[in-house]
Amino acid sequence: MTTFESTIRQINYPQQNVYNKLSDLSNLQALKERYELMKDTMPEEARQQAEKIKDMTFDSDSLSVNVPPVGSIRLRIVDRDEPKCIKFESEQSPIPFNFWIQLLPVTATTSKMKLTIKAELNMFIKQMVKKPLQEGIEKIADVLQMIQY
């Protein structure tokens, strides 16, 4: 099992607020709409990265996205440990993996977050995906850190 972890991120919102927003994936609809309104004002590099993600759909428990050249990926929440952790499992992916968001309180008004991906990778595949997966998990952490909870 290969593990990829994000750096620990400071979130300027209480742990419970962050958990409440992220544990119901339908809350991401507002983020998607906000991106559509703001994309013309974003830096070029950030906009190019965001536009690589296609056909994002979600409901309260699952998220589907098409990421060229990887293809379609579908994640489902398989465990919620309020307010500490949200665990996901890939349902559709070229490489089966688990993903989780860990949340810990720092103060009454701030928290910290770490993202983890675990995947069964042979040595050949591991060498090919190591850098893109590590960069990807950091970019996801960047986005989650910027959300208003």
Stockholm file with secondary structure:
# STOCKHOLM 1.0

chainA/1-149         MTTFESTIRQINYPQQNVYNKLSDLSNLQALKERYELMKDTMPEEARQQAEKIKDMTFDSDSLSVNVPPVGSIRLRIVDRDEPKCIKFESEQSPIPFNFWIQLLPVTATTSKMKLTIKAELNMFIKQMVKKPLQEGIEKIADVLQMIQY
#=GR chainA/1-149 SS CEEEECCCEEESSCHHHHHHHHTSGGGHHHHHHHHHHHGGGSCHHHHHHHHTCEEEEECSSEEEEEETTTEEEEEEEEEEETTTEEEEEEEECSSCEEEEEEEEESSSSCEEEEEEEEECCCHHHHHHHHHHHHHHHHHHHHHHHHSCC
#=GC SS_cons         CEEEECCCEEESSCHHHHHHHHTSGGGHHHHHHHHHHHGGGSCHHHHHHHHTCEEEEECSSEEEEEETTTEEEEEEEEEEETTTEEEEEEEECSSCEEEEEEEEESSSSCEEEEEEEEECCCHHHHHHHHHHHHHHHHHHHHHHHHSCC
//
